[in-house]
């Protein structure tokens, strides 16, 4: 999944669940994409953090949230 696809998925999930906070939206996205993509997100996140292991689901959620927040911050530049 590309970063653009991830952002679209996040945005659509947020539209469907307006009452949730951003971390809860990220968790829903990770659940929706399935186990293979979850592991991909987790490995990207652990690679960025320079860690060898961590909880797959939690790391995947952190990756989704970090990606969305970084892109949101770039919009103002």
N, C-alpha and C positions, 0 to 999 in steps of 0.2 A: 504494500500500500504506500503510495507516495504521500508526501506531506500535504499536498493539495487535497488529495482524497481524504486524508485524515481530518483536515480542517472542515471539509464539507460534511463528513460524517458527524463531527462534533457539533457543528451548527444545526444540522437537522435534528440531532438528539436533543439539543438544547431547546429547539422550537417545540418539540414534543413534550418536554418536561420543564416548563418555565420556572417551577418552584424549587428546583434543585440547585445546590451550589455547584461550582465548577468541578470540584473533585468528584462529586457524585455523578456528574455528567460524564467525566472521563472514565469512571468505573463502568458506567452503562455502555460506553463505546467499546471498552475492552471486552466486556461480556458478549457484545453483539458480533465482534469480528472473529471470534472463535479462538481455539487454543493455539493454532499454528501462528496466527498473527500476533497473539498475546506474547508468545515466546520471542517473536521477532522484535516487538516493542521493548520487551524486557532486556533483550541482549543489546539493543541500541542504547538503552538507558544506562545499563551497567558499563558499557564501553565508554560512554561519555563521562561517567563518574569514576572510571578507572578501577572498578571493582570486578572481582571474579565471580561472585555469587551473591544472590539475594532472592527474596521472594518474587516469583515470576509475576503474579497478579499485581502486587504492589508496585513493582518496578515498571510494569507496563502502564499502569495508571499514572505513575509519575512521569513517564515519557510523554504520554498523551497530553497531560496537563502542562508540562514544561514546553512542549512544542507549540501548543495553542497560545500560551502566555508570551512566549518569545515572539511569535508572529504578530500578536496583537500589539506588542510594544514597538515593533518595527514599523507599523503603519504610520505612526506620528513622525517618523524621520523623513 
